Amino acid sequence: MKTILRGVVLKEYLTFKTFVAKVIGLTCALGSGMPLGKEGPFVHIASLCAALLSKFMSLFGGIYENESRNIEMLAAACAVGVGCCFAAPIGGVLFSIEVTSTFFAVRNYWRGFFAATFSAFIFRVLAVWNKDEETITALFKTRFRLDFPFDLQELPAFAVIGIASGFGGALFVYLNRLIVQFIRKQKTINKFLMKKRLLYPALVTLIISTMTFPPGFGQFMAGKLTQKESLVTLLDNRTWAKQGIAEEFDYLGNSQAWLHPQVNVFVTLVIFIVMKFWMSALATTIPVPCGAFMPVFVIGT
């Protein structure tokens, strides 16, 4: 989308055929349980909806004929994609400003914010309609104390975590690039994979599924939890251990997946971080609609 918003025409990128393939591919990718995200595909799907609406509906015909208006509508669609993904309309607008556009007109602020707010509202209403939630609530709820959220002595620790996370993010990008470059340099393997396009995704899926199989090695890294369940348990304000002793506390609900009778909970967390790190870097190289933000978000949490 950044390329299109900068004036480059990409054929077949905003067509109905691409829309159908993107929706089906993303649904299958997320349903597979692979460490993949949905942010990038959601932005693409929202842009596809905007382009198709402006093209096929007579009400938006003038917008489609005007290239400047069309780009503005696509920028608002990028805000919608992120806004409905995290139920965060302000974050969606900031994404459309900082990431996708080199020039952002001031008149597009309210358009992107209105569209992103409505998309986030519908996204949370669907959760109530599907009876996943009783009412409209935050996507990832926390239970931190409002009267005393943190101690001033914890600020240096927060700074260290931020620095370490920054280096970890750079290492993730570097590892992902190494995997892609390694595959491209192996000409024999590359030609074989070009002929057998389904072989590489199937092989990566088999490796990751085997490593995260709950009765197997997955029991040491909460393998039976989905990405959302893992994130909810990690954001839960419940004390897991005190002075390195984890056996004194009761693990309720999905938190039981982090408890293993043979290893400490901190060992489980370390194994989870290391395994998710390289598996996410590997999974994002397969040619399927996917994003990388949610796996990295889970690792950082």
BELSULFEN-V569642 format. One record per residue. N is the residue number from 1. RES is the residue in three letters. NEAR is the number of other C-alpha atoms within 10 Angstrom. Layout:
BEGIN
n = {N;N}
res = {RES;RES}
near = {NEAR;NEAR}
END
This chain:
BEGIN
n = {1;2;3;4;5;6;7;8;9;10;11;12;13;14;15;16;17;18;19;20;21;22;23;24;25;26;27;28;29;30;31;32;33;34;35;36;37;38;39;40;41;42;43;44;45;46;47;48;49;50;51;52;53;54;55;56;57;58;59;60;61;62;63;64;65;66;67;68;69;70;71;72;73;74;75;76;77;78;79;80;81;82;83;84;85;86;87;88;89;90;91;92;93;94;95;96;97;98;99;100;101;102;103;104;105;106;107;108;109;110;111;112;113;114;115;116;117;118;119;120;121;122;123;124;125;126;127;128;129;130;131;132;133;134;135;136;137;138;139;140;141;142;143;144;145;146;147;148;149;150;151;152;153;154;155;156;157;158;159;160;161;162;163;164;165;166;167;168;169;170;171;172;173;174;175;176;177;178;179;180;181;182;183;184;185;186;187;188;189;190;191;192;193;194;195;196;197;198;199;200;201;202;203;204;205;206;207;208;209;210;211;212;213;214;215;216;217;218;219;220;221;222;223;224;225;226;227;228;229;230;231;232;233;234;235;236;237;238;239;240;241;242;243;244;245;246;247;248;249;250;251;252;253;254;255;256;257;258;259;260;261;262;263;264;265;266;267;268;269;270;271;272;273;274;275;276;277;278;279;280;281;282;283;284;285;286;287;288;289;290;291;292;293;294;295;296;297;298;299;300;301}
res = {MET;LYS;THR;ILE;LEU;ARG;GLY;VAL;VAL;LEU;LYS;GLU;TYR;LEU;THR;PHE;LYS;THR;PHE;VAL;ALA;LYS;VAL;ILE;GLY;LEU;THR;CYS;ALA;LEU;GLY;SER;GLY;MET;PRO;LEU;GLY;LYS;GLU;GLY;PRO;PHE;VAL;HIS;ILE;ALA;SER;LEU;CYS;ALA;ALA;LEU;LEU;SER;LYS;PHE;MET;SER;LEU;PHE;GLY;GLY;ILE;TYR;GLU;ASN;GLU;SER;ARG;ASN;ILE;GLU;MET;LEU;ALA;ALA;ALA;CYS;ALA;VAL;GLY;VAL;GLY;CYS;CYS;PHE;ALA;ALA;PRO;ILE;GLY;GLY;VAL;LEU;PHE;SER;ILE;GLU;VAL;THR;SER;THR;PHE;PHE;ALA;VAL;ARG;ASN;TYR;TRP;ARG;GLY;PHE;PHE;ALA;ALA;THR;PHE;SER;ALA;PHE;ILE;PHE;ARG;VAL;LEU;ALA;VAL;TRP;ASN;LYS;ASP;GLU;GLU;THR;ILE;THR;ALA;LEU;PHE;LYS;THR;ARG;PHE;ARG;LEU;ASP;PHE;PRO;PHE;ASP;LEU;GLN;GLU;LEU;PRO;ALA;PHE;ALA;VAL;ILE;GLY;ILE;ALA;SER;GLY;PHE;GLY;GLY;ALA;LEU;PHE;VAL;TYR;LEU;ASN;ARG;LEU;ILE;VAL;GLN;PHE;ILE;ARG;LYS;GLN;LYS;THR;ILE;ASN;LYS;PHE;LEU;MET;LYS;LYS;ARG;LEU;LEU;TYR;PRO;ALA;LEU;VAL;THR;LEU;ILE;ILE;SER;THR;MET;THR;PHE;PRO;PRO;GLY;PHE;GLY;GLN;PHE;MET;ALA;GLY;LYS;LEU;THR;GLN;LYS;GLU;SER;LEU;VAL;THR;LEU;LEU;ASP;ASN;ARG;THR;TRP;ALA;LYS;GLN;GLY;ILE;ALA;GLU;GLU;PHE;ASP;TYR;LEU;GLY;ASN;SER;GLN;ALA;TRP;LEU;HIS;PRO;GLN;VAL;ASN;VAL;PHE;VAL;THR;LEU;VAL;ILE;PHE;ILE;VAL;MET;LYS;PHE;TRP;MET;SER;ALA;LEU;ALA;THR;THR;ILE;PRO;VAL;PRO;CYS;GLY;ALA;PHE;MET;PRO;VAL;PHE;VAL;ILE;GLY;THR}
near = {19;14;11;15;18;13;11;10;10;10;7;10;15;19;14;14;10;15;20;12;12;20;16;12;17;21;14;14;18;16;10;12;16;22;26;26;24;21;21;18;20;26;25;23;23;23;25;23;18;22;22;17;16;19;18;11;11;11;11;16;14;14;19;22;12;10;12;12;13;21;19;20;20;25;29;27;29;33;35;34;30;29;31;25;22;17;25;21;26;16;17;28;30;18;19;26;21;11;12;20;19;11;10;14;9;8;9;17;17;12;18;28;22;18;22;29;22;16;23;23;17;15;18;21;18;14;16;15;11;10;10;11;14;11;12;14;13;11;16;13;11;13;10;13;9;7;6;7;9;11;7;8;8;9;11;10;11;11;11;11;13;13;12;13;16;13;11;16;17;12;14;18;12;12;16;19;14;14;13;15;11;11;14;13;10;10;11;11;11;14;12;12;15;12;9;10;13;12;13;16;15;11;12;17;20;11;11;20;16;13;17;24;15;17;10;11;13;21;18;25;27;24;21;18;19;13;20;14;13;20;19;19;20;15;16;15;13;15;10;19;14;10;5;10;12;16;15;9;12;13;16;10;8;15;19;12;22;26;22;16;8;7;11;17;22;16;14;19;16;13;16;19;18;12;17;21;22;14;22;22;25;21;23;20;18;18;12;16;24;26;19;19;14;19;25;22;13;19;22;17;13}
END
